[in-house]
Amino acid sequence: MVGKRVFLALPLEPVEPAAEKMKQLQKLLSGYHIKWVRAENFHLTLFFFGEISAQQISVLEELLRSSVKDSPAVTFSLTGPGIFKKGNEPRVLWLGVKATDHLFELKKEVDKVVSALGSFPNDKTFRPHLTLGRFLPHQEIPPVIDGALKDAQLMEPVEYYASKLILFESKLFPTGPQYFPLEVIPLIPIL
């Protein structure tokens, strides 16, 4: 199958506060091998579809437009950093997301669309986060780093307002992935 790697996300605008927090964490974790996300690629993923055909993308766009047409825009803020691990190995460095119920309702609508396409949502509980970097394999994080992350100075609260969903194509290049919008789906403005 010749297809496109596709994911659905909310944009993160402005990126500067999160980029500043990433710089602080780069200093704190300078002894680790981490592939950092470029700030212009920051987003809040709702679903990663993987490689799907042009026909599936067309159906997906139509279903999404229909399904979320009555969904309100989403407000959220970023919280402190954390690490997703597999065993003792760190995998992903992230900033947490504190959001209104609108985000979780939107995620439920997206999952319904995914099920209608014959795919199944991930069994894991949805934990909204902003990925800052991915650890290269075979590293361990000692407990002292976990503590340092918890003590890391939190950024000044920044309220984000996402008024659209974006279906992105992800193209992989030697310099890292680049994301190209395929479809922008407006959400109802919150007054």
PyMOL CGO cylinders between C-alpha atoms (Angstrom):
from pymol import cmd
from pymol.cgo import CYLINDER

trace = [
    CYLINDER, 0.00, 0.00, 0.00, 1.32, 3.41, -0.91, 0.3, 1, 1, 1, 1, 1, 1,
    CYLINDER, 1.32, 3.41, -0.91, -0.08, 5.77, 1.64, 0.3, 1, 1, 1, 1, 1, 1,
    CYLINDER, -0.08, 5.77, 1.64, 0.73, 8.62, 3.95, 0.3, 1, 1, 1, 1, 1, 1,
    CYLINDER, 0.73, 8.62, 3.95, 1.68, 8.61, 7.63, 0.3, 1, 1, 1, 1, 1, 1,
    CYLINDER, 1.68, 8.61, 7.63, -1.12, 10.56, 9.26, 0.3, 1, 1, 1, 1, 1, 1,
    CYLINDER, -1.12, 10.56, 9.26, -2.03, 11.86, 12.71, 0.3, 1, 1, 1, 1, 1, 1,
    CYLINDER, -2.03, 11.86, 12.71, -4.68, 14.15, 14.18, 0.3, 1, 1, 1, 1, 1, 1,
    CYLINDER, -4.68, 14.15, 14.18, -3.65, 16.92, 16.55, 0.3, 1, 1, 1, 1, 1, 1,
    CYLINDER, -3.65, 16.92, 16.55, -4.41, 20.27, 18.13, 0.3, 1, 1, 1, 1, 1, 1,
    CYLINDER, -4.41, 20.27, 18.13, -1.81, 22.94, 17.32, 0.3, 1, 1, 1, 1, 1, 1,
    CYLINDER, -1.81, 22.94, 17.32, 0.24, 24.54, 20.10, 0.3, 1, 1, 1, 1, 1, 1,
    CYLINDER, 0.24, 24.54, 20.10, 0.28, 28.30, 19.58, 0.3, 1, 1, 1, 1, 1, 1,
    CYLINDER, 0.28, 28.30, 19.58, 2.34, 30.10, 20.79, 0.3, 1, 1, 1, 1, 1, 1,
    CYLINDER, 2.34, 30.10, 20.79, 5.26, 27.67, 20.96, 0.3, 1, 1, 1, 1, 1, 1,
    CYLINDER, 5.26, 27.67, 20.96, 7.68, 30.01, 22.79, 0.3, 1, 1, 1, 1, 1, 1,
    CYLINDER, 7.68, 30.01, 22.79, 6.74, 29.15, 26.43, 0.3, 1, 1, 1, 1, 1, 1,
    CYLINDER, 6.74, 29.15, 26.43, 7.08, 25.43, 25.76, 0.3, 1, 1, 1, 1, 1, 1,
    CYLINDER, 7.08, 25.43, 25.76, 10.32, 26.00, 23.84, 0.3, 1, 1, 1, 1, 1, 1,
    CYLINDER, 10.32, 26.00, 23.84, 11.75, 27.88, 26.84, 0.3, 1, 1, 1, 1, 1, 1,
    CYLINDER, 11.75, 27.88, 26.84, 10.82, 25.03, 29.16, 0.3, 1, 1, 1, 1, 1, 1,
    CYLINDER, 10.82, 25.03, 29.16, 12.46, 22.59, 26.76, 0.3, 1, 1, 1, 1, 1, 1,
    CYLINDER, 12.46, 22.59, 26.76, 15.70, 24.63, 26.90, 0.3, 1, 1, 1, 1, 1, 1,
    CYLINDER, 15.70, 24.63, 26.90, 15.69, 24.36, 30.72, 0.3, 1, 1, 1, 1, 1, 1,
    CYLINDER, 15.69, 24.36, 30.72, 15.20, 20.61, 30.49, 0.3, 1, 1, 1, 1, 1, 1,
    CYLINDER, 15.20, 20.61, 30.49, 17.94, 20.26, 27.86, 0.3, 1, 1, 1, 1, 1, 1,
    CYLINDER, 17.94, 20.26, 27.86, 20.37, 21.71, 30.42, 0.3, 1, 1, 1, 1, 1, 1,
    CYLINDER, 20.37, 21.71, 30.42, 19.06, 19.47, 33.21, 0.3, 1, 1, 1, 1, 1, 1,
    CYLINDER, 19.06, 19.47, 33.21, 19.30, 16.34, 31.01, 0.3, 1, 1, 1, 1, 1, 1,
    CYLINDER, 19.30, 16.34, 31.01, 22.45, 17.26, 29.08, 0.3, 1, 1, 1, 1, 1, 1,
    CYLINDER, 22.45, 17.26, 29.08, 24.10, 13.94, 29.99, 0.3, 1, 1, 1, 1, 1, 1,
    CYLINDER, 24.10, 13.94, 29.99, 21.43, 11.90, 28.20, 0.3, 1, 1, 1, 1, 1, 1,
    CYLINDER, 21.43, 11.90, 28.20, 20.99, 11.08, 24.54, 0.3, 1, 1, 1, 1, 1, 1,
    CYLINDER, 20.99, 11.08, 24.54, 17.66, 12.61, 23.56, 0.3, 1, 1, 1, 1, 1, 1,
    CYLINDER, 17.66, 12.61, 23.56, 16.26, 13.38, 20.14, 0.3, 1, 1, 1, 1, 1, 1,
    CYLINDER, 16.26, 13.38, 20.14, 14.56, 16.71, 20.79, 0.3, 1, 1, 1, 1, 1, 1,
    CYLINDER, 14.56, 16.71, 20.79, 11.40, 17.81, 19.00, 0.3, 1, 1, 1, 1, 1, 1,
    CYLINDER, 11.40, 17.81, 19.00, 11.72, 21.04, 17.03, 0.3, 1, 1, 1, 1, 1, 1,
    CYLINDER, 11.72, 21.04, 17.03, 9.48, 23.72, 18.56, 0.3, 1, 1, 1, 1, 1, 1,
    CYLINDER, 9.48, 23.72, 18.56, 7.68, 24.34, 15.26, 0.3, 1, 1, 1, 1, 1, 1,
    CYLINDER, 7.68, 24.34, 15.26, 6.52, 20.70, 15.43, 0.3, 1, 1, 1, 1, 1, 1,
    CYLINDER, 6.52, 20.70, 15.43, 4.88, 21.00, 18.87, 0.3, 1, 1, 1, 1, 1, 1,
    CYLINDER, 4.88, 21.00, 18.87, 1.31, 19.72, 18.92, 0.3, 1, 1, 1, 1, 1, 1,
    CYLINDER, 1.31, 19.72, 18.92, -1.12, 17.81, 21.10, 0.3, 1, 1, 1, 1, 1, 1,
    CYLINDER, -1.12, 17.81, 21.10, -1.77, 14.44, 19.43, 0.3, 1, 1, 1, 1, 1, 1,
    CYLINDER, -1.77, 14.44, 19.43, -5.29, 13.02, 19.59, 0.3, 1, 1, 1, 1, 1, 1,
    CYLINDER, -5.29, 13.02, 19.59, -4.66, 9.99, 17.37, 0.3, 1, 1, 1, 1, 1, 1,
    CYLINDER, -4.66, 9.99, 17.37, -1.81, 8.55, 15.30, 0.3, 1, 1, 1, 1, 1, 1,
    CYLINDER, -1.81, 8.55, 15.30, -3.19, 6.57, 12.35, 0.3, 1, 1, 1, 1, 1, 1,
    CYLINDER, -3.19, 6.57, 12.35, 0.09, 5.37, 10.89, 0.3, 1, 1, 1, 1, 1, 1,
    CYLINDER, 0.09, 5.37, 10.89, 0.24, 4.79, 7.15, 0.3, 1, 1, 1, 1, 1, 1,
    CYLINDER, 0.24, 4.79, 7.15, -3.16, 4.94, 5.46, 0.3, 1, 1, 1, 1, 1, 1,
    CYLINDER, -3.16, 4.94, 5.46, -4.30, 5.18, 1.83, 0.3, 1, 1, 1, 1, 1, 1,
    CYLINDER, -4.30, 5.18, 1.83, -5.53, 8.31, 0.05, 0.3, 1, 1, 1, 1, 1, 1,
    CYLINDER, -5.53, 8.31, 0.05, -9.03, 6.81, -0.01, 0.3, 1, 1, 1, 1, 1, 1,
    CYLINDER, -9.03, 6.81, -0.01, -8.94, 6.20, 3.76, 0.3, 1, 1, 1, 1, 1, 1,
    CYLINDER, -8.94, 6.20, 3.76, -7.73, 9.77, 4.29, 0.3, 1, 1, 1, 1, 1, 1,
    CYLINDER, -7.73, 9.77, 4.29, -10.66, 11.11, 2.25, 0.3, 1, 1, 1, 1, 1, 1,
    CYLINDER, -10.66, 11.11, 2.25, -13.17, 9.07, 4.29, 0.3, 1, 1, 1, 1, 1, 1,
    CYLINDER, -13.17, 9.07, 4.29, -11.43, 10.07, 7.53, 0.3, 1, 1, 1, 1, 1, 1,
    CYLINDER, -11.43, 10.07, 7.53, -11.63, 13.78, 6.66, 0.3, 1, 1, 1, 1, 1, 1,
    CYLINDER, -11.63, 13.78, 6.66, -15.34, 13.50, 5.89, 0.3, 1, 1, 1, 1, 1, 1,
    CYLINDER, -15.34, 13.50, 5.89, -16.11, 11.56, 9.07, 0.3, 1, 1, 1, 1, 1, 1,
    CYLINDER, -16.11, 11.56, 9.07, -14.10, 13.95, 11.22, 0.3, 1, 1, 1, 1, 1, 1,
    CYLINDER, -14.10, 13.95, 11.22, -15.79, 17.05, 9.77, 0.3, 1, 1, 1, 1, 1, 1,
    CYLINDER, -15.79, 17.05, 9.77, -19.20, 15.50, 10.42, 0.3, 1, 1, 1, 1, 1, 1,
    CYLINDER, -19.20, 15.50, 10.42, -18.37, 14.14, 13.87, 0.3, 1, 1, 1, 1, 1, 1,
    CYLINDER, -18.37, 14.14, 13.87, -16.76, 17.22, 15.44, 0.3, 1, 1, 1, 1, 1, 1,
    CYLINDER, -16.76, 17.22, 15.44, -18.85, 19.94, 13.78, 0.3, 1, 1, 1, 1, 1, 1,
    CYLINDER, -18.85, 19.94, 13.78, -20.57, 20.71, 17.11, 0.3, 1, 1, 1, 1, 1, 1,
    CYLINDER, -20.57, 20.71, 17.11, -17.43, 20.40, 19.25, 0.3, 1, 1, 1, 1, 1, 1,
    CYLINDER, -17.43, 20.40, 19.25, -16.27, 23.51, 21.08, 0.3, 1, 1, 1, 1, 1, 1,
    CYLINDER, -16.27, 23.51, 21.08, -12.74, 24.87, 20.92, 0.3, 1, 1, 1, 1, 1, 1,
    CYLINDER, -12.74, 24.87, 20.92, -10.41, 23.53, 23.59, 0.3, 1, 1, 1, 1, 1, 1,
    CYLINDER, -10.41, 23.53, 23.59, -8.54, 25.44, 26.27, 0.3, 1, 1, 1, 1, 1, 1,
    CYLINDER, -8.54, 25.44, 26.27, -5.60, 23.91, 28.09, 0.3, 1, 1, 1, 1, 1, 1,
    CYLINDER, -5.60, 23.91, 28.09, -2.37, 24.78, 29.85, 0.3, 1, 1, 1, 1, 1, 1,
    CYLINDER, -2.37, 24.78, 29.85, 0.97, 23.02, 30.16, 0.3, 1, 1, 1, 1, 1, 1,
    CYLINDER, 0.97, 23.02, 30.16, 2.11, 21.60, 33.47, 0.3, 1, 1, 1, 1, 1, 1,
    CYLINDER, 2.11, 21.60, 33.47, 5.35, 20.08, 34.69, 0.3, 1, 1, 1, 1, 1, 1,
    CYLINDER, 5.35, 20.08, 34.69, 7.62, 17.59, 32.93, 0.3, 1, 1, 1, 1, 1, 1,
    CYLINDER, 7.62, 17.59, 32.93, 7.55, 13.84, 33.13, 0.3, 1, 1, 1, 1, 1, 1,
    CYLINDER, 7.55, 13.84, 33.13, 8.96, 10.74, 31.48, 0.3, 1, 1, 1, 1, 1, 1,
    CYLINDER, 8.96, 10.74, 31.48, 7.17, 7.76, 29.95, 0.3, 1, 1, 1, 1, 1, 1,
    CYLINDER, 7.17, 7.76, 29.95, 9.25, 4.65, 30.60, 0.3, 1, 1, 1, 1, 1, 1,
    CYLINDER, 9.25, 4.65, 30.60, 9.34, 1.03, 29.59, 0.3, 1, 1, 1, 1, 1, 1,
    CYLINDER, 9.34, 1.03, 29.59, 10.74, -0.79, 32.58, 0.3, 1, 1, 1, 1, 1, 1,
    CYLINDER, 10.74, -0.79, 32.58, 13.69, 1.30, 33.76, 0.3, 1, 1, 1, 1, 1, 1,
    CYLINDER, 13.69, 1.30, 33.76, 14.34, 2.74, 30.31, 0.3, 1, 1, 1, 1, 1, 1,
    CYLINDER, 14.34, 2.74, 30.31, 13.09, 6.24, 29.60, 0.3, 1, 1, 1, 1, 1, 1,
    CYLINDER, 13.09, 6.24, 29.60, 11.24, 6.61, 26.30, 0.3, 1, 1, 1, 1, 1, 1,
    CYLINDER, 11.24, 6.61, 26.30, 9.56, 10.02, 26.05, 0.3, 1, 1, 1, 1, 1, 1,
    CYLINDER, 9.56, 10.02, 26.05, 10.11, 13.33, 27.85, 0.3, 1, 1, 1, 1, 1, 1,
    CYLINDER, 10.11, 13.33, 27.85, 6.93, 15.39, 28.00, 0.3, 1, 1, 1, 1, 1, 1,
    CYLINDER, 6.93, 15.39, 28.00, 5.09, 18.32, 29.53, 0.3, 1, 1, 1, 1, 1, 1,
    CYLINDER, 5.09, 18.32, 29.53, 1.74, 17.51, 31.03, 0.3, 1, 1, 1, 1, 1, 1,
    CYLINDER, 1.74, 17.51, 31.03, -1.50, 19.11, 29.88, 0.3, 1, 1, 1, 1, 1, 1,
    CYLINDER, -1.50, 19.11, 29.88, -4.24, 20.41, 32.14, 0.3, 1, 1, 1, 1, 1, 1,
    CYLINDER, -4.24, 20.41, 32.14, -7.42, 20.72, 30.08, 0.3, 1, 1, 1, 1, 1, 1,
    CYLINDER, -7.42, 20.72, 30.08, -11.12, 21.31, 30.32, 0.3, 1, 1, 1, 1, 1, 1,
    CYLINDER, -11.12, 21.31, 30.32, -13.58, 18.48, 29.75, 0.3, 1, 1, 1, 1, 1, 1,
    CYLINDER, -13.58, 18.48, 29.75, -13.93, 19.71, 26.14, 0.3, 1, 1, 1, 1, 1, 1,
    CYLINDER, -13.93, 19.71, 26.14, -10.61, 18.03, 25.28, 0.3, 1, 1, 1, 1, 1, 1,
    CYLINDER, -10.61, 18.03, 25.28, -11.73, 14.65, 26.63, 0.3, 1, 1, 1, 1, 1, 1,
    CYLINDER, -11.73, 14.65, 26.63, -15.11, 14.91, 24.89, 0.3, 1, 1, 1, 1, 1, 1,
    CYLINDER, -15.11, 14.91, 24.89, -13.32, 15.75, 21.63, 0.3, 1, 1, 1, 1, 1, 1,
    CYLINDER, -13.32, 15.75, 21.63, -11.07, 12.72, 22.10, 0.3, 1, 1, 1, 1, 1, 1,
    CYLINDER, -11.07, 12.72, 22.10, -14.16, 10.51, 22.56, 0.3, 1, 1, 1, 1, 1, 1,
    CYLINDER, -14.16, 10.51, 22.56, -15.59, 11.84, 19.26, 0.3, 1, 1, 1, 1, 1, 1,
    CYLINDER, -15.59, 11.84, 19.26, -12.29, 11.13, 17.50, 0.3, 1, 1, 1, 1, 1, 1,
    CYLINDER, -12.29, 11.13, 17.50, -12.24, 7.59, 18.92, 0.3, 1, 1, 1, 1, 1, 1,
    CYLINDER, -12.24, 7.59, 18.92, -15.76, 7.01, 17.55, 0.3, 1, 1, 1, 1, 1, 1,
    CYLINDER, -15.76, 7.01, 17.55, -14.53, 8.02, 14.08, 0.3, 1, 1, 1, 1, 1, 1,
    CYLINDER, -14.53, 8.02, 14.08, -11.52, 5.74, 14.43, 0.3, 1, 1, 1, 1, 1, 1,
    CYLINDER, -11.52, 5.74, 14.43, -13.78, 2.82, 15.37, 0.3, 1, 1, 1, 1, 1, 1,
    CYLINDER, -13.78, 2.82, 15.37, -16.06, 3.57, 12.39, 0.3, 1, 1, 1, 1, 1, 1,
    CYLINDER, -16.06, 3.57, 12.39, -13.02, 3.25, 10.12, 0.3, 1, 1, 1, 1, 1, 1,
    CYLINDER, -13.02, 3.25, 10.12, -12.29, -0.21, 11.47, 0.3, 1, 1, 1, 1, 1, 1,
    CYLINDER, -12.29, -0.21, 11.47, -9.35, 0.90, 13.58, 0.3, 1, 1, 1, 1, 1, 1,
    CYLINDER, -9.35, 0.90, 13.58, -9.38, 0.74, 17.32, 0.3, 1, 1, 1, 1, 1, 1,
    CYLINDER, -9.38, 0.74, 17.32, -8.29, 3.40, 19.77, 0.3, 1, 1, 1, 1, 1, 1,
    CYLINDER, -8.29, 3.40, 19.77, -5.34, 2.60, 21.96, 0.3, 1, 1, 1, 1, 1, 1,
    CYLINDER, -5.34, 2.60, 21.96, -6.42, 0.72, 25.10, 0.3, 1, 1, 1, 1, 1, 1,
    CYLINDER, -6.42, 0.72, 25.10, -4.34, 3.02, 27.26, 0.3, 1, 1, 1, 1, 1, 1,
    CYLINDER, -4.34, 3.02, 27.26, -6.03, 5.88, 29.07, 0.3, 1, 1, 1, 1, 1, 1,
    CYLINDER, -6.03, 5.88, 29.07, -5.68, 9.14, 27.16, 0.3, 1, 1, 1, 1, 1, 1,
    CYLINDER, -5.68, 9.14, 27.16, -2.95, 11.17, 28.88, 0.3, 1, 1, 1, 1, 1, 1,
    CYLINDER, -2.95, 11.17, 28.88, -2.69, 14.46, 27.02, 0.3, 1, 1, 1, 1, 1, 1,
    CYLINDER, -2.69, 14.46, 27.02, 0.90, 15.64, 26.85, 0.3, 1, 1, 1, 1, 1, 1,
    CYLINDER, 0.90, 15.64, 26.85, 3.33, 17.62, 24.76, 0.3, 1, 1, 1, 1, 1, 1,
    CYLINDER, 3.33, 17.62, 24.76, 6.26, 15.49, 23.60, 0.3, 1, 1, 1, 1, 1, 1,
    CYLINDER, 6.26, 15.49, 23.60, 9.57, 17.34, 24.00, 0.3, 1, 1, 1, 1, 1, 1,
    CYLINDER, 9.57, 17.34, 24.00, 11.97, 14.55, 23.13, 0.3, 1, 1, 1, 1, 1, 1,
    CYLINDER, 11.97, 14.55, 23.13, 12.58, 10.85, 22.76, 0.3, 1, 1, 1, 1, 1, 1,
    CYLINDER, 12.58, 10.85, 22.76, 15.37, 9.08, 24.63, 0.3, 1, 1, 1, 1, 1, 1,
    CYLINDER, 15.37, 9.08, 24.63, 17.68, 6.93, 22.56, 0.3, 1, 1, 1, 1, 1, 1,
    CYLINDER, 17.68, 6.93, 22.56, 17.61, 3.29, 23.74, 0.3, 1, 1, 1, 1, 1, 1,
    CYLINDER, 17.61, 3.29, 23.74, 19.69, 1.68, 26.49, 0.3, 1, 1, 1, 1, 1, 1,
    CYLINDER, 19.69, 1.68, 26.49, 19.72, 4.52, 29.01, 0.3, 1, 1, 1, 1, 1, 1,
    CYLINDER, 19.72, 4.52, 29.01, 18.53, 4.44, 32.57, 0.3, 1, 1, 1, 1, 1, 1,
    CYLINDER, 18.53, 4.44, 32.57, 17.25, 7.36, 34.57, 0.3, 1, 1, 1, 1, 1, 1,
    CYLINDER, 17.25, 7.36, 34.57, 18.30, 7.27, 38.21, 0.3, 1, 1, 1, 1, 1, 1,
    CYLINDER, 18.30, 7.27, 38.21, 15.70, 8.26, 40.82, 0.3, 1, 1, 1, 1, 1, 1,
    CYLINDER, 15.70, 8.26, 40.82, 17.56, 11.53, 41.41, 0.3, 1, 1, 1, 1, 1, 1,
    CYLINDER, 17.56, 11.53, 41.41, 16.55, 12.69, 37.89, 0.3, 1, 1, 1, 1, 1, 1,
    CYLINDER, 16.55, 12.69, 37.89, 12.90, 11.85, 38.56, 0.3, 1, 1, 1, 1, 1, 1,
    CYLINDER, 12.90, 11.85, 38.56, 13.14, 14.04, 41.65, 0.3, 1, 1, 1, 1, 1, 1,
    CYLINDER, 13.14, 14.04, 41.65, 14.87, 16.83, 39.73, 0.3, 1, 1, 1, 1, 1, 1,
    CYLINDER, 14.87, 16.83, 39.73, 12.11, 16.77, 37.12, 0.3, 1, 1, 1, 1, 1, 1,
    CYLINDER, 12.11, 16.77, 37.12, 9.47, 17.08, 39.83, 0.3, 1, 1, 1, 1, 1, 1,
    CYLINDER, 9.47, 17.08, 39.83, 11.37, 20.00, 41.32, 0.3, 1, 1, 1, 1, 1, 1,
    CYLINDER, 11.37, 20.00, 41.32, 12.00, 21.63, 37.95, 0.3, 1, 1, 1, 1, 1, 1,
    CYLINDER, 12.00, 21.63, 37.95, 10.70, 25.15, 38.00, 0.3, 1, 1, 1, 1, 1, 1,
    CYLINDER, 10.70, 25.15, 38.00, 7.26, 25.22, 36.45, 0.3, 1, 1, 1, 1, 1, 1,
    CYLINDER, 7.26, 25.22, 36.45, 6.73, 27.67, 33.65, 0.3, 1, 1, 1, 1, 1, 1,
    CYLINDER, 6.73, 27.67, 33.65, 4.46, 30.63, 34.10, 0.3, 1, 1, 1, 1, 1, 1,
    CYLINDER, 4.46, 30.63, 34.10, 0.95, 29.37, 33.32, 0.3, 1, 1, 1, 1, 1, 1,
    CYLINDER, 0.95, 29.37, 33.32, 0.05, 29.94, 29.70, 0.3, 1, 1, 1, 1, 1, 1,
    CYLINDER, 0.05, 29.94, 29.70, -3.50, 29.35, 28.58, 0.3, 1, 1, 1, 1, 1, 1,
    CYLINDER, -3.50, 29.35, 28.58, -3.74, 27.79, 25.14, 0.3, 1, 1, 1, 1, 1, 1,
    CYLINDER, -3.74, 27.79, 25.14, -6.80, 28.03, 22.94, 0.3, 1, 1, 1, 1, 1, 1,
    CYLINDER, -6.80, 28.03, 22.94, -7.14, 25.50, 20.13, 0.3, 1, 1, 1, 1, 1, 1,
    CYLINDER, -7.14, 25.50, 20.13, -9.86, 26.50, 17.67, 0.3, 1, 1, 1, 1, 1, 1,
    CYLINDER, -9.86, 26.50, 17.67, -9.09, 23.80, 15.12, 0.3, 1, 1, 1, 1, 1, 1,
    CYLINDER, -9.09, 23.80, 15.12, -8.12, 20.20, 14.65, 0.3, 1, 1, 1, 1, 1, 1,
    CYLINDER, -8.12, 20.20, 14.65, -5.47, 19.45, 12.06, 0.3, 1, 1, 1, 1, 1, 1,
    CYLINDER, -5.47, 19.45, 12.06, -5.00, 16.21, 10.18, 0.3, 1, 1, 1, 1, 1, 1,
    CYLINDER, -5.00, 16.21, 10.18, -1.27, 16.11, 9.47, 0.3, 1, 1, 1, 1, 1, 1,
    CYLINDER, -1.27, 16.11, 9.47, 0.88, 14.08, 7.16, 0.3, 1, 1, 1, 1, 1, 1,
    CYLINDER, 0.88, 14.08, 7.16, 4.20, 13.18, 8.75, 0.3, 1, 1, 1, 1, 1, 1,
    CYLINDER, 4.20, 13.18, 8.75, 7.13, 12.84, 6.35, 0.3, 1, 1, 1, 1, 1, 1,
    CYLINDER, 7.13, 12.84, 6.35, 10.37, 11.41, 7.68, 0.3, 1, 1, 1, 1, 1, 1,
    CYLINDER, 10.37, 11.41, 7.68, 13.66, 13.01, 6.68, 0.3, 1, 1, 1, 1, 1, 1,
    CYLINDER, 13.66, 13.01, 6.68, 17.23, 12.45, 7.92, 0.3, 1, 1, 1, 1, 1, 1,
    CYLINDER, 17.23, 12.45, 7.92, 16.95, 15.78, 9.78, 0.3, 1, 1, 1, 1, 1, 1,
    CYLINDER, 16.95, 15.78, 9.78, 13.73, 14.66, 11.49, 0.3, 1, 1, 1, 1, 1, 1,
    CYLINDER, 13.73, 14.66, 11.49, 10.03, 14.56, 10.70, 0.3, 1, 1, 1, 1, 1, 1,
    CYLINDER, 10.03, 14.56, 10.70, 8.19, 17.38, 9.01, 0.3, 1, 1, 1, 1, 1, 1,
    CYLINDER, 8.19, 17.38, 9.01, 4.44, 17.83, 9.32, 0.3, 1, 1, 1, 1, 1, 1,
    CYLINDER, 4.44, 17.83, 9.32, 2.15, 18.99, 6.53, 0.3, 1, 1, 1, 1, 1, 1,
    CYLINDER, 2.15, 18.99, 6.53, -1.53, 19.87, 7.13, 0.3, 1, 1, 1, 1, 1, 1,
    CYLINDER, -1.53, 19.87, 7.13, -3.91, 17.78, 5.02, 0.3, 1, 1, 1, 1, 1, 1,
    CYLINDER, -3.91, 17.78, 5.02, -7.16, 19.05, 6.53, 0.3, 1, 1, 1, 1, 1, 1,
    CYLINDER, -7.16, 19.05, 6.53, -8.02, 21.81, 9.00, 0.3, 1, 1, 1, 1, 1, 1,
    CYLINDER, -8.02, 21.81, 9.00, -11.29, 21.23, 10.87, 0.3, 1, 1, 1, 1, 1, 1,
    CYLINDER, -11.29, 21.23, 10.87, -12.64, 24.24, 12.76, 0.3, 1, 1, 1, 1, 1, 1,
    CYLINDER, -12.64, 24.24, 12.76, -14.07, 23.90, 16.25, 0.3, 1, 1, 1, 1, 1, 1,
    CYLINDER, -14.07, 23.90, 16.25, -16.87, 26.12, 17.59, 0.3, 1, 1, 1, 1, 1, 1,
    CYLINDER, -16.87, 26.12, 17.59, -15.42, 29.27, 19.20, 0.3, 1, 1, 1, 1, 1, 1,
    CYLINDER, -15.42, 29.27, 19.20, -15.87, 29.64, 22.94, 0.3, 1, 1, 1, 1, 1, 1,
    CYLINDER, -15.87, 29.64, 22.94, -17.30, 33.03, 23.76, 0.3, 1, 1, 1, 1, 1, 1,
]
cmd.load_cgo(trace, "trace")
